[in-house]
Amino acid sequence: MVRTVEAPLVGRHTAGVLAYLGAASFAGLLASISRGPRSRIPPLLGVISHVSLLPAIAWLPAPSWARPGGYAWMLLDTLLGVFELNLIASEPPDDERERWEKLITWMRYGLHVCAATWIIPASWRAPGWRRVLGVVFGASLGGFSFVAHRLPRPAMAPIGVLQVAWLAWIGWTLQRSRGPRSRRLFRFET
């Protein structure tokens, strides 16, 4: 006999609400960057934004091979955000701090390539302007990683605006989708 067990997952509607939280916290991150390099607000908002999007990765229609890119982006960028919070709290000398900040930034750029491997396929099924938004955002985020060393960091700001719009679209999509409100995770024979 095969029995399917429903796991206590975050539902599709809740995942949509959390995607809106991700969009709002990322918009707050963009607005708070001007507070200076020693502010704890941007990394904290980044952590909130990334953690809140984990359920959206499970719910947004995307090929199964693309989802690991989204999970890698969310989980490892969360790790870097917590690392950055602790770096700020430890108050290292300026030269040491600059080295760590560069390393964190370079690692994030690598994670943005992982993000693009999820964002583009997840957006590909969307109709019209939503597909264009996701593909342009994913390609810009991943592509910037390869030219970031030649551009000033503020050159990434337009990509941040695309990210807020794309995250809001995810929230809207998940809240208005039809279909099951939960997913079956485990299947085993008894």
Secondary structure as UniProt FT lines:
FT   STRAND          2..6
FT   HELIX           12..32
FT   HELIX           33..35
FT   TURN            37..38
FT   HELIX           41..52
FT   HELIX           54..59
FT   TURN            64..66
FT   HELIX           67..90
FT   HELIX           94..124
FT   HELIX           128..147
FT   HELIX           148..150
FT   HELIX           153..156
FT   HELIX           157..176
FT   STRAND          184..189
//
